[in-house]
Amino acid sequence: MGGSASKETVFKSSYWSTPTYRIPALVFQEDHFLAFSEKRLTGSKDYGPMKMVIKRRLLKGDNVNWSPETCLYPVTETGKRPMNPVPIVIDETHVILLFNTFPENMPQSDVTNSDTRVWNLLITQSHDGGETWKSSRELPVDKIFSNFESGIPSYCAIGPGHAIKLDSGKLIVSGNVGWPKSKNTKSQPFAIISENNGETWHMGGLIPLPEIDGKKISAGECQPVDIGSDNVVINCRTGGTYPRFQCYSSDGCKTFSDSQVMETLIEPKNGCQGSTIGFKATDSKLPEDPEMKDLRWALFSNPDCRLLRRNLSVRLSKDKCQTWSDPPIKVLETLGCAYSDLAAFIQDGEQTFACLFERNKTLLRNIEFTTFTLDD
């Protein structure tokens, strides 16, 4: 198991000053990384004035420093706070970003218990590798989210972290939705699908919640992973009492089979977001074997501790997320940490990975970046 990796700060903040950066998202596109974050202007709380920001960095060349920060939303005052960045790479130059908005000064608990929907889902896109972006537009969420038995959700959180494009061309974005306590309904994971590169979206199949001792387990933040041939696994946060659980689809999220609690994927108290990424096993210094041509492996990262958000670790699955390495194969941060997002890329002919993650150390609360390989 590898030790702590070298790191570079992408977004710098502290407990005692503002702004505070939280909720990282990361993608690799052609020859560069795109790093996204919420910029919370009045501190670390999850409401108040915020911005959605981005930085860009080349993989190699004369300038591998992170670019200056660019604000993607709001461009003008809207009274809304942007949250939950979810980027998707479409091709070598085209990338899209989805994110939620909520009333600026309305706490999340009030959003969930609102009798009317107060959240929105927005999308923006770039056709030049993330250097410039179009104006964001709202998606028709009353139509997209209309098939839940409990009605239009009063709360929605997509991602956070990267989403995926399948070989079939489908885009898959996952998240969780909730309803007021009066409806007595568990928080529910979902997947939405686009078959035209984000122009229109529709809801995927109903995802069954797993049960332990006859009790259904609520879903928190989710992320999809592509394991090949339209097979998708959605990895879900729980409240920390239970390990994480996974949802399985073999048809590009049109339908889902029973979900499964993953005993190896432990959660800290109250749970925490985690990230997962799929990659071709043949890119990992394996012998050339025709049977392994289409085989995909996966990595998963989260704080590997039952009590505190610390010990950010990476696990490997070689069997389509049915099992995960125990102990983890890599420790990226031994001390305070929280949300993370993984990316995969090829560097000098070798499968390499990057992680953008929240690092909490003494008075610092930074979003940091590191790279690693399976052999480190």
N, C-alpha and C positions, 0 to 999 in steps of 0.2 A: 504494500500500500504506500503510495507516494506521500511525501510530506507537503507542508504548505508551499504554494507556488509564489513566484515573484508577481508583483501587481503594479498597475499604474492607475492613478486617480483620473476618472473621466469627469465626474460631477462632484464638487467639493462643498461640504456644508458641515455644520456642527449643531450640537444640542442647544447652544446658547445664542446663536445668531440666525438671521434669516437671510436668504431663503433656505429651505430644506429640500433636498432632492430625494425622491422615493420612487419605487416601482419601476425597475429597469426593464427594458426590452432591447433585444439585440438580433440583428441579422447580418449575414455575410452575403455580398452581392458582387460577383465577378472578380473584383480586385480590391474591395474596400468593405469596411464595417460601417453600419449605421447603428448608433446608440440613442435610445429614446428614454425619457424620464418625465415624471411629473415634477414640476417646480412649484413647491408650496411656499407662497410668499410670506406667510405669517407664522411659520413654524411647522412642526411635524404632524399636527392634527389633520384628519382626513376631510375637513371642510374649510371653507374660506377661499380667498382668491388664489388661483393656481394658473399655471401655464403648462402646455405640452411642448417640450423642447427636444432638440436633436443635435447630435454632433456626428461628424464623419471622420473616418481615418483610413488611409491607404494601408494595404497589407505590407507593401514594401516599396522602396524607391527613395528618392531624395528627401521626401517629407512624410514621415510616418507619425507625426504629431496629430492629436485630435484638433479638429477645426474649431473655430469659435462657435459658441452656442447660438442656435437659431430657434425662434419661437414659431411653432406651427399653428397654435391656437391658444387664446383668442387673438386675432389680429387687431380687432377693435373691441371695446367693452361690450360684453354680452350678459353679464350677471350670471354666467354659468362657469362651473369649474370642470376642466377636462381631467379624466382619470382613465386608467387601465389601457396603456398603449399596446396595440396588437398589430405588428407589422407582418406583411407577407411579401416575399420576393416572387414576382411574376416571371421575369426573364432578366437578361443581362443589364437592362436599363430601367425597367418598369418595377416599381415597388408601391404598395398601397399601405395605408395605416388606418385602422379602425380604432375608435376610442369612445367611451361614454362621456356624456355631460350630465351634470346635476345642478340644481339651484346652488349658487355659490355659498351661501351661509346656512344651508340646511344639512344638519348632521345625517350620517348614513342611517342611523336608527329611525329618524323621522321619515327618511325617504322610503324605507321598507314598510313602515306602518301608515303611509299615506293612503287615503281612499282612492286617490286618482294617480295615474302615472305622471311622474315628474322627471323621469330620466329620458335621455335620447341616445341614439347611436349614430355616430358620424363617421364619414370616410373621407380621406384625402389621398392624393396620389402624386407620384413623381415619375417622369419619363426620362430623367437624366441622372439616374443613380443616386437620388436623394439630395441633389444640389439645390433644386428649386421644386416647389410644391404648388399644386392647384388649390383653390379655395375649397374648404371642406363643405360637404353637403350632408343633410340628415337623411337617414334611411327610414323607410315607412314601417316603423316597428309595430304599429297596431295591426298591420297586415302580416308581417313576418312572425310575430309572436301570438297569433290569434288562436292557436290550436291547443292551448293548455286547458285542462278541465276546470281549473280554478280561475280562468279568465286571464286577461292581460296582466302580466306581473307588475307589481308596484315597485319592484327593484330588479335591476339587471347589472351584472358585472361581467364583461367579456374578459377572457384571458385571466390575468395579464401575461405578457410575453408573446413571443412570435407564434404565428399560426402557420398552416401548411398548404402547399399546392401539391396534389397527387399527380402521378404520371398520367392519369386520365384527364387532367386539366381542372378537376374540381378544386375549389378553395374550401377549406374547412376551418371554421372559427368556433371555439368552444367557450363556455362560461357557465355562470349559474344565475338563476332567477329566484325571487322570493315574493311572498305575499304577506299582507298584514296578519298579525297574530290571530285576529278574529276568524281567519279562514282555516286555521289549524292545519296548515300544509307545510311539509318539509321543503327546505331549499332544494332546488332541482337542477341538475346539470343539463346542458343542452348543447347541440351542435347546429350551426347554421351553415348553409352550403351556397356557393355561387358557381355557376357553370359558364360564366362569361367575364371572368377576371374582375369580379367585384361590381359589375354594373347593377345586377339584381341579386337578391338573396331569398332563400326560402328555408323553412325549418326542417331539420333532419328528423329521424325517428325518435320516439319516446325512449328515454334512457331509464331503465329500471334501477331503483335504489337498492343497494345490498341490505341484508338484514343480519343482525347478530342477536341471538336469543329472542327472536321474534320482533325486534325493534329495528325500524328502518334508520339508516345512517344518512344524515343530511350531507349535501355536497357544498363545498366551498369553491375556491378558485380552481380552474381547470386548464389543462393544456393538451392538445392532440399530438400524437406522434404517428408518422407514416411508417408502417412496417411492410409495405409492398403490396402490389396487386389490389389496390383499393381497400386493403385492410388497415383499419385505424384503431388505435387505443387512446382513450381519453383518461388522463391521470388526474385524480381529484383530491383536493384538500378536504380534511375533516376537521372537527373541532378540537382535535388533540386527544380526546378520550380514546379514540380508536386510531389504528394506522390508516394510511391513505387507501383509497380504492380505485379500481380501474374499470372502465366501460369498454366493450368490444363491439366492433362492427366489421363485417366482411364485405360490405357493399357500398363503401364510401359514405357511411353514416345515414343511409336511408333507413336502416333498421339496426337495432342493437340486441345482443344476447344478454344474459344475466351478468350483472356487475360482480366484481370480486374484491374483497378486502385483502390487501397485500401485507401480510404480517411483517415482512422485512422492511417495508417503507414506513418507519416510525415517524411520528410527528412530535414537535415540542408542545408544551402546554398551550392550549388555545389554537394549535395548528399553525401552519405557515405555508405560503405559496412554494411551489417547487417547479422545476423545469425538466423537460424531456426532449430529446432530439434523436431522430433516426438517421442512419447512414449506411452506405453499402459496406458489407463486411469485406468485400474484395479490395477495398481501398485501405485495408489495415495490415499490409505486409503479410498476407496469407498466401500459401501456395496457390498457383493457378489451378483451379478445380472447376470444371464446367457445372457441377452441381451447386457450387456456391456463387454462381454468376449473379443471381437475383436475390441472394440472401441479404437481409438487412438486420443490423444490430441496433441497439438503442442505449443511450445514456440517460441518467436521471440525477438531478442535483437538488438538495435541500439541506436545512440544518439537521444533522443526524444526532439528535439529542432529545430525550423524553421530557426534559424540564425546560431548558432555556434555548433561545435561538442562538446557537453556537455550533461550531464544528461543521462548517459547510463541506459536504462530501459528495462524491460522485460514485454512482453505481452503474454497472454494466449488465445488460441483458443480451444473451445470444439466442434466445428462444421466443422472440416476438412478445417480449414483456411478460411472459408467463412466470418467470423467476428473475430475481435480481441478485447480483453478487453480494455476498455477506461474509466478511466485512466489505466496506466500500473499497474501490480500487484507487481512490484519490481523495486527499483532503486539501481543499483550496484555502480554507481559513479555519484555524483552530479556535479563535475567540469569537466575539460577537458578530453575528451575520443575520441575514433575513432573506429577502426575495432575491431571485437569481434568474438568469436566462442564458441558455446554451446556444451555441452556433457551431456548425461543422464546416470545414473547408480543407482543401488540399494545399499543402505548402511544401515545395521542393519534392514533390512526388509522394508525400506522406500524409495520411489522414491526421488532421489536427483539429483541435477544438478550442473554442473561446468561451469564456463565461463573464458576463456582466452582472455584478452582484452588490448588494448592500453590505457594507462593512462598518460595524459599530465598534469603535475602539476609543476608550477614555472619553474625551469630549467630542470626538469626530464622528460624523455620520456620513460617510462618503459612499459614492457608487464607483466601484473599481472594476478593472478589466484584467484578465489573465488568460494565457493560452497554455495548452498542454497536449500531450499525446498519450496513447494507451501505454506507451513504454516508459514514460517518465517515472 
